[in-house]
């Protein structure tokens, strides 16, 4: 049943001392240095590629298109001779398959290679990304605002220098990501990986950590702002929780060895799953007015997870018939179960995660290659939900009354990012100061809950994202 709890590798991002920032917007798209890189047009929309002779000096656009002589990377080159490419400095990407990052090399004579982004509108913007070495790299790296440096560091060998910045910009302001030759003054072996996503700043985040817990994950939020999820105690035991009016309450099904709360409606009814203490079977539950009711799919369900509940008390989730690596979606309405599978899914790979007051259901399925995709089931029709920045997998986890969908996708490096799908636009939702963001629930006011890590392999923290906040000056 837990086939949809995807395990991914993550890259370290900048850890800030404050925690009130995000890369998302309900009204404007994100800008990806890698995803929007052009090998044919310079400038390309908000992005342009060039070099400066000194840090913050005049910006010169690259005019030479081509391919490196030995590595067959394609992109843009400067006018200075180079042994291994049409010129230097350069900004290139791999020509085979989707690029995972830009490859940036400074010039032989100390020129800085620059990826420039020009702000398309006034407002606060979030920048999340990193520079990283490729083995023998020795460079200096910078972020400049209107040619004035606001971030300076070095990258040696395979080091990484993550970025997490929030800036208030005017339309036409430039942000330069620059790579120089470093202290050795040579660009030999100085290929430097770079990636960044820039998005309008739109949320204020609050951490959700159950007191004394070693890990906390938030999954559901209702229109009153009540949040449910689960936490792990110091002994490694898993408990559900409710956070209501700044007060935490533990949720434990009597006799269970594990309890997770996954969804809550405006009446305060909570659904989730638990593991029994007999054979370790997995069962759904409904908690209403202090009483627990088991939920087991009938007929034929062996393991059942109740994962979402709407205002009418209709419940969705997943079940299997004995093989825990398989899954079918279900809806429980007025005491009757209905099973469903996405018609384009591989057999027994559908799971339902969320439902809204219009009985729209979201979840995830796997295709025949094993890749995961989100889905929306509305009025009997399935629509696939795939974030365009997702290279391998997308998961749809929550849907609110207005029809906004949240979930997460995985980029080319296997890093998880949250997303909001609103009026046809996919918006990245990433916690600045965190990595591996997963968005799991959304209410009618647009508040989003989920979880993230502060560093690779670290414990998860829950979050509540409230829209309408403004970024730092």
Secondary structure, DSSP 8 states (H G I E B T S, - for coil): -GGGS-----------SS---EE--SSS--EETTTT--SS-SSBTTEEEEEESSTT---EE--EEEE-TTT-EEEEEEEE--SSSSSEEEEEEESSSS-SSEEEE--TTS-EEEEEEE-SSSEEEEEEEEEEE-SSEEEEEEEEETTEEEEEEEEEET-EEEEEEEEEE-TT-EEEEEEE-TTTT--TT--EEEEEEEEE--EEEEEE--TT-SEEEEEEE-TT--EEEEEE-TTS-EEEEEEETTEEEEE--TT-SEEEEEEE-TT--EEEEEE-SSS--EEEEEEETTEEEEE--TTT-SEEEEEEE-TT--EEEEEESS-TT-BEEEEEETTEEEEE--TTS-TTBEEEEEE-TT--EEEEEE-TTS-EEEEEEETTEEEEE--TT-SS-EEEEEE-TT--EEEEEE-TTS-EEEEEEETTEEEEEEETT-EEEEEEEE-TT--EEEEEESSTT--EEEEEEEET-----
